[in-house]
């Protein structure tokens, strides 16, 4: 029996996770759109509300967030406390989901200032983890967002350029820790 080749190893790493996570959430050419969100100034808000009320708010937030992601044919692939990463096959669906997330939580009884970042690119899968430069870029873009803001990459903007319902404002070039070069970031109006 021969040793597996590098291609065999790479193919094995993509299966079955690629089928369950990426296969359903990649575009025909294989790109995945990642949406990352969290509550801005969560620690301060938790202190203001108290632990029990904060826990209720986060629980309600997750239920609504998960329903919106599912409605836009995405899947939450990772979550931590008040934040998540969701994967979408369609850049359009992810962008519209981001807009609906902001609108939903801005109009709630207790408005939640969400920070949202969205990027489209090719990712690596290892076990149940999405990895690679594009995952890092999506996270860095989300990290630049302020509460109530949706920031996106040029790739996401380019994938959705034919959608007249989406309006973008270029914010300029950013250098992100761990990534080479400058990356143009755009704000998505909601």
C-alpha positions in Angstrom: 0.0 0.0 0.0 1.5 3.3 -1.0 1.9 6.4 1.1 -0.8 9.1 0.6 0.3 12.0 -1.6 -0.1 15.6 -0.5 -3.2 15.8 -2.8 -4.7 12.8 -1.0 -4.0 14.5 2.4 -5.5 17.8 1.3 -8.6 16.0 -0.2 -9.0 14.1 3.1 -8.9 17.2 5.1 -11.7 18.7 3.1 -14.0 15.7 3.6 -16.4 15.3 5.4 -16.2 18.8 6.9 -16.1 20.4 3.5 -19.4 18.6 2.7 -21.1 19.7 5.8 -19.7 23.2 6.3 -18.1 24.4 3.1 -19.8 22.2 0.5 -23.2 23.7 1.3 -21.8 27.2 1.8 -19.4 27.8 -1.1 -20.1 29.4 -4.4 -19.9 27.4 -7.6 -16.2 28.4 -7.9 -15.5 27.4 -4.3 -15.4 30.8 -2.6 -17.0 31.2 0.9 -18.4 34.4 2.3 -17.7 34.7 6.0 -19.7 37.0 8.3 -18.3 37.8 11.7 -20.3 39.7 14.3 -20.2 40.5 18.0 -21.6 43.1 20.4 -19.6 46.2 20.6 -18.4 47.1 24.1 -19.8 43.9 25.4 -17.9 44.0 28.8 -19.3 47.5 29.5 -22.8 46.5 28.5 -22.6 43.4 30.7 -21.5 45.5 33.7 -24.3 48.0 33.1 -27.0 45.2 32.8 -25.7 42.7 35.3 -24.9 39.1 34.6 -28.4 37.6 34.6 -29.9 40.2 32.3 -26.8 40.1 30.0 -27.1 36.3 29.7 -30.8 36.7 28.7 -29.9 39.3 26.2 -27.1 37.1 24.6 -29.5 34.1 24.5 -32.2 36.1 22.7 -29.5 37.6 20.4 -28.3 34.1 19.4 -31.9 32.9 18.7 -32.6 35.9 16.4 -29.1 35.9 14.8 -29.3 32.1 14.0 -32.7 32.6 12.5 -31.5 35.4 10.3 -28.4 33.5 9.2 -30.5 30.5 8.3 -33.1 32.6 6.5 -30.2 33.8 4.3 -29.0 30.3 3.7 -25.9 30.6 5.9 -24.7 28.5 8.8 -23.1 29.6 12.1 -19.8 27.7 12.0 -18.3 29.1 15.2 -19.5 31.1 18.1 -18.1 32.5 21.3 -20.0 34.4 24.0 -21.7 37.2 22.1 -20.0 36.7 18.7 -20.1 34.3 15.8 -18.7 33.4 12.4 -21.2 32.3 9.7 -20.5 30.9 6.3 -22.5 31.6 3.1 -22.3 30.4 -0.5 -23.6 33.8 -1.7 -21.9 37.1 -1.0 -25.3 38.7 -1.7 -27.0 36.6 1.0 -24.2 37.4 3.5 -24.4 41.2 2.8 -28.2 41.2 3.1 -28.0 39.1 6.3 -25.5 41.7 7.8 -27.9 44.5 6.9 -30.9 42.6 8.5 -28.8 41.8 11.6 -28.0 45.5 12.1 -31.6 46.6 11.5 -33.1 43.9 13.8 -30.8 44.7 16.7 -30.9 48.4 16.3 -34.8 48.3 16.5 -35.0 45.9 19.4 -36.3 46.8 22.9 -32.7 47.0 24.0 -30.7 48.0 21.0 -27.5 46.1 20.6 -24.6 47.8 18.9 -23.2 45.1 16.6 -19.9 45.1 14.9 -20.0 43.2 11.6 -17.4 42.3 9.1 -17.9 40.4 5.8 -15.3 39.0 3.4 -15.4 36.5 0.5 -12.5 34.2 -0.3 -11.2 30.7 -0.3 -10.6 29.0 3.0 -8.9 25.9 4.3 -10.6 23.3 6.5 -8.8 21.3 9.2 -11.1 19.1 11.2 -14.1 21.3 12.1 -12.0 24.5 11.8 -12.0 27.0 8.9 -8.5 28.4 8.5 -6.3 30.5 6.3 -5.6 34.0 5.2 -9.2 34.8 4.3 -10.5 33.8 7.7 -7.9 36.0 9.3 -8.8 38.9 6.9 -12.5 38.5 7.7 -11.8 38.7 11.4 -9.5 41.7 11.0 -12.1 43.6 9.0 -14.8 42.7 11.7 -12.4 43.9 14.4 -12.2 47.4 12.7 -15.9 47.9 12.9 -17.6 50.1 15.4 -20.9 49.3 17.0 -23.7 49.7 14.4 -21.2 49.3 11.5 -20.8 46.8 8.7 -17.4 46.7 7.2 -16.6 44.6 4.1 -13.7 43.7 1.9 -13.2 44.8 -1.7 -13.8 41.1 -2.7 -17.3 41.2 -1.1 -18.1 44.5 -2.7 -17.0 43.2 -6.1 -19.1 40.0 -5.8 -22.2 42.1 -5.1 -21.6 45.1 -7.4 -24.7 44.3 -9.5 -27.0 44.5 -6.4 -28.5 48.0 -6.4 -29.9 47.5 -2.9 -26.3 47.5 -1.5 -24.5 50.8 -1.0 -20.8 51.0 -0.1 -18.4 53.8 1.0 -14.7 53.2 0.7 -12.9 53.8 4.0 -9.4 53.5 2.7 -6.5 51.1 3.0 -5.7 49.2 6.2 -2.7 47.2 7.2 -3.8 44.2 9.3 -1.7 42.3 11.8 -0.5 39.0 10.4 -1.4 39.9 6.8 0.9 41.2 4.1 0.0 44.4 2.2 -2.8 46.9 2.4 -6.5 45.9 2.3 -9.2 48.3 1.1 -12.2 48.3 3.5 -15.7 49.5 2.7 -18.6 50.4 4.9 -21.9 48.9 3.9 -24.9 51.2 4.5 -27.9 49.7 6.2 
